[in-house]
Amino acid sequence: MPLTDTAIRAAKPSEKARKLFDGEGLYLEVAPSGGKWWRLKYRWAGREN
């Protein structure tokens, strides 16, 4: 299920970094400091990057 705009805005920081998955390797990382970054998890030559 894709993340909604409301879910992204409501994501609050916690003690450890959190990952909110959007689908097909795309996720939103929420840092303890409150920063939010989009990340992409993929495999190249059998290794996760």
MARRO-732693 format. One record per atom (N, C-alpha, C, O): residue in three letters; atom name; x, y, z. Coordinates in steps of 0.1 Angstrom, whole numbers, plus 5000, padded with zeros to 4 digits. Each point is the difference from the previous one (the first is absolute). Layout:
R   resn   name      x      y      z
R    ALA     CA      X      Y      Z
...
END
This chain:
R   resn   name      x      y      z
R    MET      N   5008   4988   5000
R    MET     CA   4992   5012   5000
R    MET      C   5009   5012   5000
R    MET      O   5008   5002   5009
R    PRO      N   4990   5007   4981
R    PRO     CA   5009   5012   5000
R    PRO      C   4997   5010   5011
R    PRO      O   4989   5000   5006
R    LEU      N   5021   5007   4998
R    LEU     CA   4999   5010   5010
R    LEU      C   4992   5012   4995
R    LEU      O   5001   5004   4989
R    THR      N   4991   5001   5020
R    THR     CA   4992   5012   4996
R    THR      C   5007   5013   5005
R    THR      O   5009   4999   5009
R    ASP      N   4987   5012   4986
R    ASP     CA   5006   5013   5004
R    ASP      C   4997   5002   5015
R    ASP      O   5009   5005   5007
R    THR      N   4979   4991   4998
R    THR     CA   4997   5002   5014
R    THR      C   5009   4991   5009
R    THR      O   5004   5005   5010
R    ALA      N   4999   4983   4986
R    ALA     CA   5008   4991   5008
R    ALA      C   5015   5005   5000
R    ALA      O   5006   4999   5010
R    ILE      N   4998   5007   4979
R    ILE     CA   5014   5005   5000
R    ILE      C   5001   5013   5009
R    ILE      O   5010   5001   5008
R    ARG      N   4980   5007   4991
R    ARG     CA   5001   5012   5009
R    ARG      C   4998   4997   5015
R    ARG      O   5005   5007   5008
R    ALA      N   4988   4982   4995
R    ALA     CA   4997   4996   5014
R    ALA      C   5011   4992   5006
R    ALA      O   5000   4997   5012
R    ALA      N   5010   4999   4979
R    ALA     CA   5011   4991   5006
R    ALA      C   5009   5009   5009
R    ALA      O   5006   5010   4996
R    LYS      N   4994   4985   5016
R    LYS     CA   5008   5007   5011
R    LYS      C   5013   4993   5003
R    LYS      O   5000   4987   4999
R    PRO      N   5010   5020   5005
R    PRO     CA   5013   4993   5003
R    PRO      C   4999   4992   5013
R    PRO      O   4992   5003   5008
R    SER      N   5016   4986   4993
R    SER     CA   5001   4992   5012
R    SER      C   5015   4999   5004
R    SER      O   5008   5007   4994
R    GLU      N   4995   4985   5015
R    GLU     CA   5014   4999   5005
R    GLU      C   5009   4995   4990
R    GLU      O   5012   5003   4999
R    LYS      N   4983   4988   4992
R    LYS     CA   5008   4994   4989
R    LYS      C   4994   5004   4987
R    LYS      O   4988   5003   4999
R    ALA      N   5020   4996   4990
R    ALA     CA   4995   5003   4987
R    ALA      C   4989   4990   4996
R    ALA      O   5002   4988   5003
R    ARG      N   4988   5017   4991
R    ARG     CA   4989   4991   4995
R    ARG      C   4999   5000   4985
R    ARG      O   5004   5009   4993
R    LYS      N   4991   4980   5002
R    LYS     CA   4998   4998   4985
R    LYS      C   4986   4998   4998
R    LYS      O   4994   4991   5005
R    LEU      N   5000   5017   4987
R    LEU     CA   4986   4999   4996
R    LEU      C   5000   4996   4985
R    LEU      O   5003   5008   4991
R    PHE      N   4993   4979   5006
R    PHE     CA   5001   4995   4986
R    PHE      C   4988   5004   4992
R    PHE      O   4989   5000   5004
R    ASP      N   5015   5004   4983
R    ASP     CA   4990   5005   4990
R    ASP      C   4997   4989   4990
R    ASP      O   4989   5000   4994
R    GLY      N   5020   4992   5003
R    GLY     CA   4999   4989   4991
R    GLY      C   5011   5000   4989
R    GLY      O   5006   5010   4997
R    GLU      N   4997   4978   4999
R    GLU     CA   5010   4997   4990
R    GLU      C   5014   5006   5003
R    GLU      O   5007   5005   4992
R    GLY      N   4996   4994   5021
R    GLY     CA   5014   5005   5005
R    GLY      C   5000   5014   5004
R    GLY      O   5011   5004   5006
R    LEU      N   4979   5004   4992
R    LEU     CA   5000   5014   5003
R    LEU      C   4995   5002   5015
R    LEU      O   4990   4994   5003
R    TYR      N   5018   5013   5005
R    TYR     CA   4995   5002   5014
R    TYR      C   5004   5014   5005
R    TYR      O   5009   5006   4994
R    LEU      N   4984   4999   5016
R    LEU     CA   5003   5012   5006
R    LEU      C   5007   4998   5013
R    LEU      O   4995   4992   5009
R    GLU      N   5017   5013   4993
R    GLU     CA   5007   4999   5012
R    GLU      C   4998   5012   5009
R    GLU      O   5002   5011   4996
R    VAL      N   4993   4987   5016
R    VAL     CA   4998   5011   5010
R    VAL      C   5011   4999   5011
R    VAL      O   5000   4990   5007
R    ALA      N   5008   5020   4993
R    ALA     CA   5011   5001   5010
R    ALA      C   4996   5004   5013
R    ALA      O   4990   5007   5002
R    PRO      N   5017   4990   5009
R    PRO     CA   4997   5004   5013
R    PRO      C   5000   5016   5002
R    PRO      O   4992   5005   5008
R    SER      N   5015   5002   4983
R    SER     CA   5000   5014   5001
R    SER      C   4988   5006   4993
R    SER      O   4998   5012   5001
R    GLY      N   4994   4980   4992
R    GLY     CA   4988   5005   4993
R    GLY      C   5002   5001   4985
R    GLY      O   4990   5003   4993
R    GLY      N   5022   4995   5002
R    GLY     CA   5002   5000   4985
R    GLY      C   4993   4989   4993
R    GLY      O   4999   4989   5006
R    LYS      N   4996   5013   4982
R    LYS     CA   4994   4990   4992
R    LYS      C   5007   4999   4986
R    LYS      O   5001   5010   4994
R    TRP      N   5002   4978   5002
R    TRP     CA   5007   4998   4988
R    TRP      C   4994   4988   4993
R    TRP      O   4997   4990   5006
R    TRP      N   5002   5011   4980
R    TRP     CA   4995   4989   4992
R    TRP      C   5013   4992   4996
R    TRP      O   5010   5006   4997
R    ARG      N   4989   4981   5005
R    ARG     CA   5010   4991   4996
R    ARG      C   4995   4989   4991
R    ARG      O   4988   4997   5000
R    LEU      N   5021   4997   4992
R    LEU     CA   4996   4989   4991
R    LEU      C   5009   4988   5003
R    LEU      O   5013   5001   5000
R    LYS      N   4981   4988   5004
R    LYS     CA   5008   4987   5002
R    LYS      C   4999   4992   4988
R    LYS      O   4989   4997   4994
R    TYR      N   5023   4999   5001
R    TYR     CA   5000   4992   4987
R    TYR      C   5012   4990   5001
R    TYR      O   5009   5001   5009
R    ARG      N   4991   4990   4982
R    ARG     CA   5011   4990   4999
R    ARG      C   5007   5002   4986
R    ARG      O   4994   5002   4990
R    TRP      N   5019   4997   5011
R    TRP     CA   5009   5001   4988
R    TRP      C   5011   4989   5002
R    TRP      O   5007   5000   5010
R    ALA      N   4993   4991   4980
R    ALA     CA   5009   4989   5001
R    ALA      C   4999   4992   5012
R    ALA      O   5009   4995   5006
R    GLY      N   4978   5003   4999
R    GLY     CA   4998   4992   5012
R    GLY      C   5002   5006   5013
R    GLY      O   4998   4994   5010
R    ARG      N   5006   5019   4990
R    ARG     CA   5003   5007   5013
R    ARG      C   4990   5011   5001
R    ARG      O   4996   5007   4991
R    GLU      N   4999   4994   5022
R    GLU     CA   4990   5011   5003
R    GLU      C   5007   5013   5001
R    GLU      O   5011   5002   5007
R    ASN      N   4984   5009   4987
R    ASN     CA   5005   5013   5001
R    ASN      C   4990   5010   5004
R    ASN      O   5002   5012   5001
END
